[in-house]
Amino acid sequence: MTAAILPYLAILRARFILMLQYRAAAFAGFATQCWWGVIKIMVMAAFYAGAAHQPINLAQAITYTWLGQAFLALLPWQADAEISEAVESGNIAYERLRPVDTHLLWLVRAAAMRAANTSLRLVPMFIVAAVLLPLAGLAEWSWRLPPNLAAGALFAVSITLAALLSSGFTVLLNIAVTALKTRRAANIAPVLVTPLSGMIVPLVLMPAWSQPLLFWQPFAGLVDIPYRIYFANLTGVGALAGLAAQALWIVLFILIGRAWMNRVMARVDMQGG
Amino acid sequence: MNGLALYRSYIRNCLRAQMLYPTAFLLRLVTQFAITITEFAGLFALFVRFGHIRGWTFAEIALFYGTVSTAFALTDVATRGFEMFGPQFVKTGDFDRVLLRPRSATLQLMGFEFGFTSLGRVLQGLIALAVGVGLTPIDWSVAKALLLLWAMTGGVALFFGIQVLQGTLSFWTVESLEIVNTLTYGGVEAAQYPLDIYAAWFRKFLIFVVPLGCVVYFPVAAILGRSDVAGVTPLVGALTPFAGFVFLAIAFAAWRRGIRHYTSTGS
């Protein structure tokens, strides 16, 4: 049992260390995100000034914005760059030669990549938005803690599911890249992920009639559901429904991914000799 | 061949190269459009929810949004050479060859690559403009139309200046700095709203440091007949886009210093 897990753990660790190398890029990205967060918060505050009574209040919308910036790297914007290169160079053959399950391997790699990138940005963002902002007298613009322990615990579960969901979707993108033999196949991802996850506008602020549709589509589980659980906008049955929606789409993504991968790999062309 | 003819042949060659893969080209264009238009749709959703932002309506915001988005997209089509200057020219030492040719470096960099796919964002900007023009009850006159065009020209000059500054920084940093995106993409994000919604320090930054407010906010407020909110007379509002050209001139002064400072990476 343990021996079977070892190769996946090794991959997880190796990828994590690799991703941590890009500290300079991470720092530039971090500064950009702080700036972005500040603009979005001022806009939100201006909108709320005219209409206070909304599904989530201003403090929650601000926390939502900071969470969005802190967990930005968790989102599946693109396929795994190494797989894309392997497809273009022909090294995709090696992926099939490894004595491990390819789908699980790709899933673990995606999870490591997303987790490493996120961990780099999460802590400094928290320090700036949740610790330094209140100290600077800008408490109303700050990232608030979850209102109670239950919300925090449920959020920990939900954000883990979000990481898995994101990884499952990344593997689908990898397979699309493999099938079409170009990394451009993954270009569709931001078109779907950005608006449907709730990164542009919190889904809960969209018109009431669209709420059930938006809640049960796959990408809500990346942003909207975990964040609403965080500030206890989704509690009890609502929170459980959110976790169920996430779990449902993780399972579906994995099942679709496994079936699709078998078909694609049965006839994959290799570049080069 | 004079400069303009050379520039035209740069454009032709670049278009021909990109059209070698027409499907990929079209896909990128459509993707670019789809991403940016959903952002605009998101803005609409916020207005459905909140009604207005500090007294400004969706149609008015659409006019601000369309002006800044179109100006940025038009600049982005033509200034990739400056944006990619660090990794493409300084790091590789290719800038030596650019300097050896008997043409200005600016012309060659502008001809380096055309982001035709950014036309997807131009289209989004024009749609936003059309929404703004169509839904606001403005008495359009020749003067107002010219003012809108002038505001956009100032915006193009400003964004061009930002890209030139990014290129200039690469003389020292070699890499392209992602941080400049806070001024380009972040600038579009900020200037799509009227500046009076922001905190004072941010408003001052957008007027006196990176004068996005001068090229978009003041003139468009004047067109909308809301100069009183902006705190300037309509005449001043009509003059402020000039700041974009001042910014561009300063950027090019810095650029020339950068060229003097340039030492090749060798071989």
Interface residues (C-beta under 8 A of the other chain):
Chain A: A25 A28 G29 A31 T32 W35 W36 V38 I39 K40 M42 V43 A46 F47 Y48 A49 G50 A51 Q54 T182 R184 N187 I188 P190 V191 T194 P195 I200 V201 L205 M206 P207
Chain B: A24 L27 R28 T31 A34 I35 T38 E39 A41 G42 A45 L46 V48 R49 F50 G51 H52 I53 R54 G55 L177 E178 I179 N181 T182 G186 E189 A190 Y193 I197 Y198 A199 F202
